[in-house]
């Protein structure tokens, strides 16, 4: 559908021309808007130095000085949401009319319970969590500091409705309400992260230290993000620009006892009074093999990360422009779980030019040197984000991104540096939004976004073909608040074009132009869809908010589902694509309630998701009624699977209860329950449930938060947590695709505090002590790929178990220079 490209180009040119004409009409007086005032304690009226005043939509903010005064210059005319933060106080949010030199004072009240979170994911403009009809979970950097994790998805896996598919501690993929892979869109630095999401052994290439907060939107989100956001969105928000005249940063170090993980990180950022901003960060992380009480040390579960990046920005009367660069570099071992007759892990070795095996030693386990098989990933990303303020009060936002992803799988011990599988993915992201000026309370945004992608292949093995992809969508979203009622919704049209490139191989497996055996056939596919959503949030009282949302989303088949032809090591299958697949189409309804009082906070949401043309892999059977086992490129005799489609239904919900009895508000007893159940329409007993569905989970935590401790301590916390995961017996057990998983309970604990200067009251450093799995339970998560590793012939246990008891020490030192 080449006409869609022409239509997009026409829309972009029209919007740019329109914005340029309006921008030229800006006068000095109209452009010279500002916001200033003071931030004080509501009870004592004393100033709160260091309090931040921030515009989430404009990415601009300021910090209060010693007298509590703040000032933000170079603002556009119009109404914008402002959020005010100060540690130990409830965040304050308010929509402020900006016109000329605007004065606004803020008074904050002390609290240890956050009720005023701001949401930027999946909405046309920033809004409060209370007014968002879709279910959203939010965590901030203090949560990431206080909890043990090995990567960014591991860090959010305890949120209600969120789980992770793992292949060892370095590889985690997000699942939302039972759906993952390409059905979840991960957004980083304002663009969707693209790095071979279809694979089990392909993690998320985002540094877990370069994060200010994470928002998880649950439910079909194609309206703003296009194809693939069928289950929801994980938006990983980087740190924003610091206030003018400031230089801020952090130095952090972390050690985990179980796998000897050592992490250290540094970041620094500054903004001049002329509006020029800059930042830089660097992270290094490395770990040896982890252990548990059943397997001991798990051979080749080690990994190493080296990440870095920075930004340059400018904020002026005409708007703002920011250029960000990040580089994610990871090397990790791939656990195969092979053992000898004594139950000991074995490793491949080079024995005088011959491939051989040997028993892994204690030195191998505790070495930080990556073994074979291994994976090397490099992901570089450049994002240019722009805001232009228009004469009529509107705003134009242009975001361009380029991602360069290289993924090598190394499996030959005789040639350890030669990739067996080499995937080379280049992605250009684009997005243009026009935020219309407010009209009778309606806030409306129209825009176009999409991506152009090119994937080349190399190495000696071939699982997926090379391809070109062009993705484009046009959308409009709007919202309006009528006193207690907030309505929001919109429509979107998407088109995705894929050109699959053919590949022929000679008898030696070398690519040739003509005359070889066809490995991949060339073909073109074109997918289109209309998505929409409509929702409401109703504040029935000061304590109760009701929410309802209905959404339709879609997902085009990925390259693996359409055209795979080879052994997929991560799934232990030989996979065949199906180029006749249709797009998945999801229709989901969400119903929720929120209740907040002095003593209790309660959030509950239920959902029902009906998916047409759900895609999954089904085992093939030979004419003799046995497993179909392809011979070519299949030395291990893996069974063959081919992708097919069926109608599927998912339903469930999340429940959160936080008891914080007044006047002892420092005490919290928080309980979170997540549950999802699935069904394949008209499926037989062995195939009536979808594969890879997480078990029900109940997390119960007793925690104390203490803003003022005394002496040099403040903002302290101490807590103990029971993480209960129930058994998962509702599985897709046809063709031995899945096995049931037993339930387990993990005991976790944590304590931490800020150490402050007695004179300046500034934070000198923060200390966080944590422990996971204190009772050293041996368990297997249902979504762990390692549970399908070979059986230990000595114990009879199948697969490899998750990490055992782990202690963590983390120190964070803030930097703040005026």
N, C-alpha and C positions, 0 to 999 in steps of 0.2 A: 504494500500500500504506500507507494511513493508520494501520493498526494498528501499524506499526513506530514511528511517531512517539509513539503512546500508550505503547508498550513502553519506548522510551527515556526518556520523561518519568517513567514509573513506576520505572525503574532508578535514574535520577538522584535522585529524591525518596527512594527507599529508602536509597541510599548516603549521601546527605547526612544523613538522619535517624539512620542508624546511626552515622556519624562524630560527629555532634553529641552523641549519647548517650554515646559512649565518651570524647569529649573532655571532657565534663563530669565524668568520673570521675577526671581527672588530679589528682594531689595534688602539693603543692609539692615533696616529696622526690623523687617519681618523675620529675617534669619537670626537676629541676635536675641534668641530666647534663652532663658536660664531658669534654674530652680535653686533656691537657697533657703536656709533656715537653721533651726537647732534641733538636736535630738536629746531628750532628757528622760530621766526616770519618772514614771507616772506618779509614784508615791511621794518621792522626796523633791522632785523638780530639779535634781542635780544633773549636770551634764554627763553624757555618756561618750567620753572620748574614744575614738576608734570605731564607733558604730558606722555601718555601711549603708548608704542609700543608693539603690541600684534600679536601673531601667532594664528589665529582662529582654524586651523587644529590641532595644537600641544597643545593648551590650556596653552601656556607659554607666559609671557610678562615681561615688566620692566617699571619703571617710571623714568623720567629724574630728575636729581638732580638740585641743585640751578644754576649750570652752563649749564643746558640743556643736560648734558651727560647721556647716558644710555648704558647698556651692558646686553646682554642675553647669557648665557653660555649653554652648553650641548644640542646643536642643531644637528639634523641630516643633512647629506649632501643632497642637492637637491634644487629644486625651490619651494618656498612657498609664499603664499599671506601674506603680512604684512599690518596691519591697525594701523594708528597713530591718537590718539584722544586728543583733548584739548578743554575745555569748551569755546564756543564762536567762535571756528575755524572750518572750513570744515574738516571733516575726510579725511585723505590721505591714499590711498591704492595703493600698488605696489607689483608685484611679484619680489622677491629677490632671487638671486642665492646664496645659502649658501655653502661655501667650505673653510674650515680652518677659520682663524680669519678674518671675513668679516667686512668691514667698510661701513657704509651708513648713510648719514646725511639727515634729513627731514626738509623742510620748509613748514609751514602752513599759510594759508591765513584766515583772519577774515571773517566770514559769519554767517548769522542767518538762512540759509537754508541748510539742509543736502541733499547731492546728491551722496554720496559715501558709502552707506550702504553695509555691507558685509552679504552675505547669506550663511547659513550652512545647511538649511533644504532641503532635497530632492536632493542634489547634491553629486557628488563623492568627491569633495574637495571644500573648501570655495572659493567663488567667489563674485564678486560685483553684486549688484542688476541689474546693467545695462546689464550684460552679461548673466543673467538668463532668459531663454525663457519662463518659467512658471510664472504666476502672483503671487507675494509674497508681503505681507504687513508686515512692521516691526515697532514695538514700543519699546522704551527703558524705563528705570526706571524713568527718569524724567517725562515722560508722565503719568506713573502710579501714581506718587506722586501728579501731578497737577490735576487729575480727580477723581471724586467721584465714588466709587465702593464698593460693598459688598462682592465680591468674584473675583477670577482671570478671569473667563469668562465674568462676568459683566464688567470687566475692559477693555476688548478688543472688546466689542459688537458694538462700533461705527466705527470700521474699515470698509472700503468698502467691501461689499459682505459678511460680518460677522453679524450674529444675534444670539439670545439666546432664548432657550425654558426655561421657568422658572416655578417654583412652590414656589413662595415667594422669598424673598431676599437672602436666603441662598443657594438655589438650582438653578444652571444655567448650561445648556448643550449647547455646541457650535453648530451652524448651519452655513455651508458654502455654499453659493449660493443655498439655499433652501433644503439642505440635512444635516441630523444630525444623532444622535444615533450612531450605530456602523459604520456608513458611514464616520465618522470623527475620525481620530486617533489623540489622544493627547499624546505628547511625553514630559516626564519630567525626568530630570537627565540622558538623553540619551537613555531611554527605554520607550516603549509604556506603558501608564498608563492603568491598568486593574482593573476595579472596578464595574462590572455589568452595563456597558454602555447602555444596552438595555432599562432600566427603565426610565420613566418620572421623578421620584422622586429620581434619583441617580445622584448627582453632580460630580464635578471633585475634587479629593482629593489632591490638590496642594496648598500650602501656597502662597498667593498673595504678601507677602513681600519678600519671598526668591527667587527673580527673578531679573535677569539683563536685559533681553530683551525677547520679544515674537515675533516669526516669524509665519505667517499664510500663508501656501501654498494652493492655490486654484486650484482644479482640481484633477483628478485621480492620486494617488501617490503610487500605489501598487508596483512600481518598486523597491523602497528602503524599504518600510515598510510592504509590504505583504497585505494580506486580510484586508479589512475594510477601507482602505484609499481611498474610492471611491470618496468622496467629497473633500478631502484635509487633511491637517495636521496642527495641532496647536502645535508648538514646544516651550515649556516654558523652557528657558535656565537659569540655576542657576548662581549665581555669580561665576566667575572664581578665580583662585589662584591669590593672590596679588604678587607684585614684590618682589624679594629677598631682605631681610634686612628690610622689612616693616611689620607693623601691622596696619590694617585698619578695620573700622567697622562703624556702624550707630546705633543710638538710635532714634526711631520714636514713635510718639503718634498721634492719630486721634480721633476726636469726630464728630458724625453726629447727628443733632438735631432731625430729624423726629422720628427715632426709638431708640434714646439714645445710638447708637452704640459707644462703646469705644474699641479702639484697641491700643495695645502697642507692640513694637517689638524691639529686640536688636540683632545685629549680630557682629561678630568679626572674623578676619582671619589674618593669618601671614605666612610668608615664611622665612626660615633661608637661609643664604648664602650657606649652604651645600645642598640646594635643598629640604629640608623637609618642607611641607606645612600643615596647619591645619585650620579648621574653625568651628564655632558653631553659631547657631541662635535659637531664641525662639520667639513665637508670641502668644498673647492671644487676643481674640476678643469676645465681647458679646453684644447682643442687645435685647431690649424688642420689643413689637409689634409695627409695623409701622402703619401710619394712612394716610388717604386721605379724601377729603371733602365730598364724598358720603357715605363711610362706617364708617367714624370715625376711631378708632383703630381697626385693623383686628386681631381678637383673635387668639392666638397661632402661630403668624408669627415670634416669637422670635428664637434666636439661640445662640450657644456658641461654640467657637473654641479654642483649645489649641494645638499648633503645635511646634515642635522642631526638631533639627537635627544637623548634623555636618559632617566633612570630615577629612581624613588624606591622604596625598599624598607625593610622592617622585619623584623628577626629577633628573635623572642622565644621564651619557653618553650613556647608553644603551637604554634610553627611559624614560617613566614615568608610574606611577601607582597611581591611586586615588581610595579610598574607601569612598563612601558617604552613609549616613543614614538619612532618614527623617521619621517623625511620624506625621500623620494628624489625629486629633481627633475632632469629631464634634457631637454635640447634638442639635437637632432642633425640633421645633414643626411643625406639619403638619396641614395646614389650611384646614378645612372641609367646613367652611362657613355656618353652620347651624344657623338659627335664629328662634326666637319665633314669635307669631302673631303680635308683636309690632315692628318687624324688628330689634330686639336686638340679638347680638351674644349669643349663649348658649354654655355651657361647660358641659362635663360629670363629675359627682361627685359620690363619694362613700357615700351613705346614709344608715349608719348602716348595711353595708354588702350587700346592694342592689344597683344596678346601677341606677342612676337617672340623671336628668339634672337641671341646674340652669343658671340664666342670668349672663354672664361675667361682672365683675365690673371694675371700673377704676383701682383698685389695681391689678386686674388680668392683665390688659393691660400693666401696667407699671412695673410689676414684671419681673425680669430676670430669674425666675424659669420656666423651660420648662414644658408645660402641656401635656395632653394626647389628641389625639394620638401624638406620637413622633417617632423620628428615631435617632439611635446612630450608628456612623460610626467610625471605627478605621482602618487606612490604614498605615502599616509600609512598608518601602521600603529600600532595601540594594542594592547598585549598585557598582560593581567593574569595573573600566575603565582602560585599559592598552594600551600603545603604545610601540612598540619595533622597534628601528631603525636598518635597515638592511645594510649590507656591500655594496650592489649594488645600494643604493640610494632609495630603496623601504621602505615601512613601513607596519607593521602589527598591527592591532587594535583589541583587544579582549574586549568585554563588556558582563558582566554577571550580571543579576539582579534577585532579589527575592522579591515578593510582597505578603503581608499577609493582606487580606481585610476581615473585619467582619462588617456586616450590620444587625442591629436589628430594626424591626418595632414593636413599643409598642402601643397597642390600648385598653387594658383592664384596666379600672380605678380601678377595684377591685384588680388586680394584676399588678401594673404599671411597675414592673421590669421584668416581664415574657414576652419574645418576642413572638408575634404571628407569625411573619415571621423572620427567621434567615438564612442568606446566608453567607457561609464560603468559600471564594475563595482564593486559593493559586496559584501563578503564578511564574514560572521560565522562565526568558527571557535570550536568548543567541544571540550573534552576533559576527562574525569573519570576518574582512575585510583585504584584502591584497591590498595595494596601490602600484601599479607597478611603477617603476622608469619612469620618463618622456621619451617617445620615439618619436622623431621628432615632439615635441609639443603636442602629445596626452597624456592626463592624464586619466588613466584607473584604475578602481577598480573592483575587484571581491570579492564575499563574500557569506556567508550563515548566515541566521538569522531566528528566530522563537521563539516559546514558548511552554512550557508544562504547562497545567493548570488542576487543580482539584477543583471542586465545590461541596461542601456538603451542605445539607439543614437541618434545624431544626425548632423548634417552633411548633405551633399548626395549622398553615395554610400552604398550599403548592401551590405555583404558578408555579414554574419551578422544574424539577427534578435535582438530582445530576448527574454530568457528568465528564468525563475525556476528555481532548483535547490535541492533539499534532499538532503543527503548524510548518511548515518548508518551507524555500524557498532558492533558489540559484539564484544569480543575477550577472550581469556585467553592469557597466555604464562607459561611456567615454565622453570626451569633448576635443575640440581643437579650438584654436583661430587663424583665418587666417586674420591678419591685422584688418579689421573692422568687420569681420564675426566670430561669435562663434557658433559652432555646438555642440550639446549634445544629448545623447540618451542612450538606453540600453534595455536589455531583462531580464525577470525573470520567473522562474517556481515555482509555489506554490503548496503545498499539505496540507490539513487540515483533520485530522481524529478525529471524535467525537464518544464517546461511552456513550450513554444515559442509565442511570441506572433505572431499574424499581422500582416501589413502590406500595405496597399493604397496604390498611388500613382496620381495622376491623370496626364494627358498631359504635364504640366510636371514630373513627378517629385516632386510634393508629396504627403506622406501625407494620406489622406482616410479617413473612417470607413467609407463605403460607396460603391460604384459605380466604384471604380478598378480598375486591373489588379493582380492579386495578385503581390506580390513575394515574400512569405513566407507559407506556409500555417500555420495554427495547429494544433498537435497536442501530445499528451502521450506521454512514454515513461517506462517504469519498468524499472530494471535491478537484479538481485539476484545475489549470488554468495557461495559459501563458499570461503574461502582457508585455507591451512594451511602449516606448515613443520615440519621436524624435522631436527635436526643434531647432530653430535658433534665434539668436539675431544679428541684423545688425545695426551698427552705420552708418547711412546714412550720417550724418554730426556730427559736434561737438554738435549740439543742438538736433538732431532727432535720435531716436533709434526705430527700428521696430522689433517686436517679433512675432513668430509663433510657436505653439506647438500642437502636436497631441499625445494623450495618451490613452491607453487601461488599465483599471483596473478591479478588481473583488472584490466581497464581498460574503463570505460564509454565509448562514443563521445562525443566532444566536440561542441560546438554547430556548429562549422564542418563536421565530417564528417556531421552529421545534417541540416543545414538551410542551408548556404551557398548563395548565389545571387548571384554578382557577380564582378568582376575582383579577384583577389588579387595586388596589385602585387608583393609580395615573391617570389611564385613564378612570375610572368609567365604566369598562367593565368586562365581563366574557370572558376570552380569551382561545381559542383552538389553539394549534400549528398544523402544517401540516408537517409531516415527509417526504413528497414527494417534498418539495421545492428544486429548483435548485439555483445555485449561481447567483447573480446579476453580469452582465457584462456591463461595461460602456465604451463607446467610445466618447471622447470629443476632440473638437478642440478649441483652443484659438488664438485670434489675438489681438495684442496690439501695441500701439504707445506711446512713451514718448517724450516730448518736454521741453527743459529747456533753458531759456534765462535770461537776467538781470532782466526782468520785469515780466515774466510769466513762470510758470511750469504747464505742462498739462500731465496727464496720462489717457489713455482710453483703455479699453479692453472689448472684446465681446467673448461670448462662446456659444457653442451648445453641449449639452450632451445627447446622446442617450443611454438608459439603457434597456437592455433585462432582462426579469424576475424580474422586480421591485416588491419588496415584500411590501404588506400593508394589514391591517386587514379589513375584510368586514363583515358587519352584517349578521347574519343568520336569516332565516324566517321559522316559523313553518309550518306544513302541512296545517293549517287553514289560512295561509297568514298573521299571526301576528308575533310579536317579539318572537324569540326563547329565553326562559328564563330558564336556568338550575336551578334545585332546590338545589342540593347538594352544600354546601359551598357558598350559594348565598342568604343570608338572606335578602339583600336589593333588590333583584329582578333585578339585572343588566342584560341588554341584552347581548346576546352571539355574539362574533365575532370570525371569523376564518381567519388565514392568507392565502392569495392567491397571485398570480403573474400576471403581465401584462407588456406590453411594455410601457415605459414612455419616454418623451422627456422634457428636460429643456433648456431654452435659456435666455440670458440676458447679463448683463455686469455691469461694474463700470466705473465711470467718475470722475476725480478729476482735479480741476482748482485752482491754487494758484497764485494770483496776488500780486506781491511784487515789486512795482515800484521803480526803481533806480532814485535818490540816497537814497530815504527813505526806505532802505531795511528792516528796523525794522518792517514795516507795512505789514501784511498779510491779504488778503481776500480770504479764502479758501472755496471751495464748493465741496462737495462729493455727488454723486448720485449712488445709488445701485438699481438694478432692476432684478428680475427673474420671468419668466413665465413658466408654466408647462402644459403638456397635457398627458392624458392617451390615447393611441391609441385605436380608435373605442369605447371609453367609452361613455355611455349615458350622457345627459345633467347634471344629478345630480352627476355623477362620472367621469367627463372628466378632472378635475384638481386634482393634487396630494394634499393630506392633509399636514398641517403644513408648508405652504409656506409663508415666511415673505412678508409683504407688501413693496411696493417701498418706498424708503427713500431718503430724501435730507437734508444733514447737511450743514449749512452755518455758517461760523465763521469769525469774524473780530477780529484780535489779533495783539498786539504789543509786540515785544521782544526787550529788551534793555540790551545789554551786559554790558555797563558801565552807571551807574546811577549817581554816585558821592557819596562821603562820605563813609559810611559803607555799601552801597547797591550796588549789582551787579547782573547780570543775572536775571533781573526782567521781568515780563510779566503781561499783563492784556488783557482779552478777553471777548467777549460776543458771544453766539452761539444760533442759531435757529435749533432745531432738528425737522424736518418735516417728519412725517410718514403718508403715504397716506392710504386711505381706502382699505381693502382687501375684495373684493366681489367674486373673483375667487376661490371658495372653493369646497371641497369635501362634499357637503351637503346631499348626499344620506344617509339614515338611521340616520339622525341627527348627523352624525359624527362630523361636524364642523358648526360653525355659522359665519356669516360675521362680520367684525370688522370695526368700524368707524375710520376715520383718526384723527390726533391730532398734535399739535405743542407745543413743550416744549422750554421754554426760560432758558438757562443756562449761568453762568458767572463764571469767576475765576480771581484771582490776586495772585501773589506770587513773592518772591525775596530771594536772598541769603544775609545774613548779614555777613560781613567780618571784620577781625581784621585790624585796621589802620596800625599797625606795620608790621605784617607778611603777610598780605593780604590773609591769610587762611580763609576759610569759617567757621564761628562760628556755624551757624545753618541756616536752610531754613524754610520759613513760606509759607504755601499754604492755601488760603481762597477760597472756592468754593461754588456755589449754583446750585442746579438742580431744574427744574420745578418752577421757580420763581413766575409764575402766578398761581400756585397751580391748574393746570388742572387735572380734574378727567378723567382718560383714562384707557383703557385696551389694552395691547399689544396682537397682534393676536396669538403669541406663548406663552401666559401665560395660564397655566393649571387652574389658579384660575378663569378665565372667565367662566368656566363651573361649578362653585359652584352653590348651589341652589339659586332660585329666592328670592329676598327680597319682601315679600308679601305686605309690606307697600308702597314701591316705585315702584314695578314692574320691577326693574332692575335685570337682571340675572348676577350671579357671583360676584366676588370680584374685586375691582379696584386696579391699581398699586399705588406705593408710591407717596405721594403728595410732597409739597415743602420741600426741604432738604438743610440745610447749613452744611458745613464741615470746620473744622479747623485741619490742619495737621502741625506738627513740626518735622523736621528731623535734628538731630545733628550728623555730621560726626566725626569719630575718625581716626586720621592719625599719626602714630608713626614710626619714622625711627629708 
